[in-house]
Amino acid sequence: MGFLLDKCSFSPLDETVIAGCRPFSCGNADLDEFFQHDAPLYNKQMLGKSYCFRLDEEPSVIVCAFTLSNDSIRVDMLPNSREKKVQRNIPHSKQMRRYPGVLIGRLGINADFARRGIGSELMEFIKSWFIDAGNKTGCRFLIVDAYNEDIPLGYYLKNILLNVTN
């Protein structure tokens, strides 16, 4: 399969997990601070749910973490060509002004595991999680809130498709 599914365990990132793990560092102080301190607060306030993969052989090591929340795409706010692309595979009678999506608000890979393809594995995991039969809320799109910097933008351009059902 891959490193994450073969050598790691998936779990919510909550206060208990954070307390039992080494401090998470992805090399971005803002993200590190979020996953160490703010993620449990977001969960309590129902603003987002954070998850992580931890090493099976050393569960105190968080390999990667991410936070998801509900969102939507407003097609009336998109340029005409993008609106057509978003609605392309939706029958006219079912077209709406907004389409449900899941927001990836935060995502980080432990700096000790960088440049091993784990970020791509993680994105595949997230995409597959929302297009399987167990999708409980309906999710047509993944939406990203990323830093406007070369590395995260390149990562998302490489790993996300506009429509997760394609």
C-alpha positions as CSV (number, residue, x, y, z in Angstrom):
1,M,0.0,0.0,0.0
2,G,2.2,2.8,1.3
3,F,4.0,4.1,4.3
4,L,1.0,5.6,6.1
5,L,-1.3,2.6,5.8
6,D,1.5,0.0,6.3
7,K,3.6,1.6,9.1
8,C,1.3,4.1,10.8
9,S,-2.0,4.2,12.7
10,F,-4.7,6.8,12.0
11,S,-6.5,8.6,14.8
12,P,-8.1,11.9,15.8
13,L,-5.6,14.4,17.0
14,D,-6.9,15.3,20.4
15,E,-5.5,16.4,23.8
16,T,-4.7,12.8,24.8
17,V,-2.8,12.1,21.7
18,I,-0.9,15.4,21.8
19,A,0.0,14.9,25.5
20,G,1.4,11.4,24.7
21,C,3.4,12.4,21.7
22,R,6.6,14.3,21.0
23,P,6.0,17.9,19.8
24,F,4.9,17.9,16.2
25,S,7.1,20.0,13.8
26,C,6.6,20.4,10.1
27,G,9.0,23.3,9.8
28,N,6.2,26.0,9.9
29,A,5.9,27.6,13.3
30,D,2.3,28.6,12.7
31,L,1.2,25.1,11.7
32,D,3.3,23.6,14.6
33,E,1.5,25.9,17.1
34,F,-1.9,25.0,15.6
35,F,-1.4,21.3,15.9
36,Q,0.2,21.5,19.3
37,H,-2.3,23.9,21.0
38,D,-5.2,25.0,18.8
39,A,-6.5,21.8,17.2
40,P,-8.3,20.6,20.3
41,L,-9.9,24.0,20.7
42,Y,-11.1,23.9,17.1
43,N,-12.6,20.5,17.8
44,K,-14.4,21.7,21.0
45,Q,-15.8,24.7,19.2
46,M,-16.8,22.5,16.2
47,L,-14.8,24.6,13.8
48,G,-12.7,21.7,12.5
49,K,-11.6,18.2,13.3
50,S,-7.9,17.2,13.3
51,Y,-6.5,13.8,12.6
52,C,-3.0,12.3,12.5
53,F,-1.0,9.3,11.5
54,R,1.4,8.0,14.1
55,L,4.3,5.6,13.7
56,D,3.3,2.0,14.8
57,E,6.8,1.2,16.0
58,E,7.0,4.5,18.0
59,P,3.5,5.9,18.6
60,S,4.8,9.0,20.2
61,V,5.9,10.2,16.8
62,I,3.2,12.0,14.7
63,V,4.2,11.6,11.0
64,C,1.5,13.9,9.7
65,A,-1.6,15.8,10.8
66,F,-4.5,17.6,9.1
67,T,-7.7,19.5,9.9
68,L,-11.0,19.2,8.1
69,S,-14.2,21.2,8.2
70,N,-17.3,21.7,6.2
71,D,-17.4,24.3,3.4
72,S,-19.0,24.9,0.0
73,I,-18.2,26.4,-3.3
74,R,-20.4,29.3,-4.5
75,V,-20.5,29.0,-8.2
76,D,-22.0,32.5,-8.6
77,M,-18.7,33.9,-7.2
78,L,-16.6,32.0,-9.8
79,P,-15.5,33.3,-13.3
80,N,-17.8,32.0,-16.0
81,S,-15.3,29.4,-17.4
82,R,-14.7,28.0,-13.9
83,E,-18.4,27.9,-13.1
84,K,-18.9,25.8,-16.3
85,K,-16.1,23.4,-15.3
86,V,-17.6,23.0,-11.8
87,Q,-21.1,22.2,-13.1
88,R,-19.9,20.2,-16.2
89,N,-20.9,16.7,-14.8
90,I,-24.0,17.8,-13.0
91,P,-27.4,17.4,-14.8
92,H,-29.0,20.8,-15.4
93,S,-32.0,20.0,-13.2
94,K,-29.7,19.3,-10.2
95,Q,-27.4,22.4,-10.6
96,M,-27.2,24.6,-7.5
97,R,-25.6,27.9,-6.5
98,R,-23.5,26.1,-3.9
99,Y,-21.9,22.7,-3.8
100,P,-20.8,20.9,-0.7
101,G,-17.1,20.4,0.0
102,V,-14.6,19.6,2.7
103,L,-12.1,22.2,3.6
104,I,-8.5,21.1,4.3
105,G,-7.7,24.0,6.6
106,R,-4.3,22.8,8.0
107,L,-2.0,20.0,6.8
108,G,1.6,19.3,7.9
109,I,4.1,16.5,7.4
110,N,6.7,15.9,10.2
111,A,9.9,17.5,9.0
112,D,11.7,14.2,9.8
113,F,9.6,12.5,7.2
114,A,9.7,15.2,4.5
115,R,10.4,14.4,0.8
116,R,9.3,10.8,1.1
117,G,6.0,11.0,-0.7
118,I,4.0,11.0,2.5
119,G,2.2,14.2,1.6
120,S,1.0,12.6,-1.6
121,E,-0.1,9.5,0.3
122,L,-1.9,11.6,2.8
123,M,-3.8,13.5,0.0
124,E,-4.8,10.2,-1.6
125,F,-6.1,9.0,1.8
126,I,-8.1,12.2,2.3
127,K,-9.6,12.1,-1.2
128,S,-10.5,8.4,-0.9
129,W,-12.1,9.0,2.5
130,F,-14.7,11.3,1.0
131,I,-15.6,9.5,-2.2
132,D,-16.2,6.1,-0.7
133,A,-19.7,4.7,0.1
134,G,-19.4,5.7,3.7
135,N,-19.4,9.4,2.9
136,K,-22.0,10.6,5.4
137,T,-22.6,14.2,4.4
138,G,-22.1,14.4,0.7
139,C,-18.9,15.9,-0.5
140,R,-18.3,16.8,-4.1
141,F,-15.2,18.9,-3.7
142,L,-12.1,19.3,-1.6
143,I,-11.3,22.9,-0.8
144,V,-7.9,24.1,0.3
145,D,-6.9,27.0,2.5
146,A,-3.1,27.1,2.0
147,Y,-0.3,29.6,2.6
148,N,0.4,31.6,-0.5
149,E,4.0,30.2,-0.7
150,D,5.7,28.1,-3.4
151,I,6.0,24.8,-1.4
152,P,2.4,24.5,-0.2
153,L,1.0,25.8,-3.5
154,G,3.1,23.3,-5.5
155,Y,2.0,20.5,-3.2
156,Y,-1.7,21.2,-3.7
157,L,-1.3,21.8,-7.4
158,K,0.4,18.4,-7.7
159,N,-2.0,16.5,-5.4
160,I,-5.5,17.9,-5.7
161,L,-8.0,17.6,-8.6
162,L,-10.7,20.2,-8.8
163,N,-13.4,17.5,-8.6
164,V,-12.8,14.6,-6.3
165,T,-15.3,12.4,-8.2
166,N,-13.2,12.5,-11.4
